[in-house]
């Protein structure tokens, strides 16, 4: 699947966002090693701390369906520059994705920043630290 196809999937996921409090819709598309795409959107809650981000929604959907190997993650939101995942999402991405896996941060204007979890979360703490 091409980057542009994954970006379109993330846009599609964004349309399902439940964000009545912030009006800040975010979408994510996670490409598994078997080429299955898992979509996620942010889901807000009146108790703000219970809100779940798009990236975590996509990852949790994939993991709950038995997927553990991933090739790429795309995140899209209506931000000035390409959207960046929050700290909690960076930690979850680090848990399930290889440090060098491509992460594409995209805004609605079509600006794309290519990065990886290693760049987003340097000096990370992960499963290997508990061995």
N, C-alpha and C positions, 0 to 999 in steps of 0.2 A: 504494500500500500504506500502511495506517495505521501510526502509531507502535505501537499495541498488537499489530498483526500482526507487525511486525518484532521486537518484544520476544519474542513467542512463538517466532519463528524462532531468535532468539539462545538462548532457553532450550533449544530442540531441539538446537542445535549444542553447547551445554554438556554435554549428555548423552553426547557422543562424546569428551569430554576424556580424554586419557591423562595422568593426574596421580598416579601411585602414590607419588611421593616427598613431595609437598607436600599431597596430598589437597585441592588448591585448584583446582576446576574453573571454567573461564571459557568463555563462549560469545560469539560475535560474529555479527552479520548486517549485510552491506554491500549497500545498494541501489544498483544501477547505473542510469545514465540510461535504459537500455532496459527498466527495471523488473525485470531479473533480479536475484535475491537470491543472494549468495555467503555461505555459512556457514563459520565457522571456530571451532576450539576450540584450547585450549592443548595442546601435545604436549611432554611432559617427556622428559628423557634422563638416564641415570645420570651422565653428564658434564654437570652442570647448565647450563653455559654454552651448550650446544647446544639447550636448550629453545626452543621457538617459542611465542609468545603467540597468543591467539585472533584478535586484530585483524590481526596480520601474516599469519596463516594465511589469513584471508578475503581480504585485499588481494592476497596473492601468488596465490591461486587465481584471482581475477578477472583480474589482469594476465596470468597465464599462459594465460588463455582469450581474450585480446585486448581486454578491457575497460579503458578508461582514464578514463572519465567516471563520477562517482558523485554520488548525491543525499543519502545519509544513512548513518550508521554507528551501530549499537547494540552496546553491550558490556554483558554481565551476569555478575555473580559474587556469591558469598555473602559479602558484606562488610557492615560496620555501616552505612555510608552508601553512596551510589551509587559503584560501582567506577570508578577512574580509570586510564587507560592509562599504562604505564610510559614512561620517556623514549625508549627505542628505538622503541616503537610510535608515539609522538607524531611522531618524525622520519619514519617510514615513512608515516604518515597525511599529514603535510605534503608529502611527495614526490608523492603521487597524488591528493590531494583539495584542493578549493578552500578557501581560508582561512575562508570563511563557511559551509561545508557543516555542517549540523547533526550533532552527535555527541551521542547519548543515552547517559548512564552510568546503569546500573540495578543495583539489588541484588535479592536474592530476595524481599525483603519488598515489592517493588513501588515503592520510592522511585526517582524518576527525576530526573536533573539534565540539563537541556538546555545544551549549550555548543557550541563550534566549535573547530577546530584553531587558529585565530588566538588564542583565549582560552587554550587549553591550552599553546601554544608561542609566546609572544610573542618578538619579535626573532629569528624563526626564520631558518635558513640553508636555502635551497632551490635548485631548478634555475635560478631567475631570477638568482641570485647568480653563476652560472657563465657567463652570457651575455657 
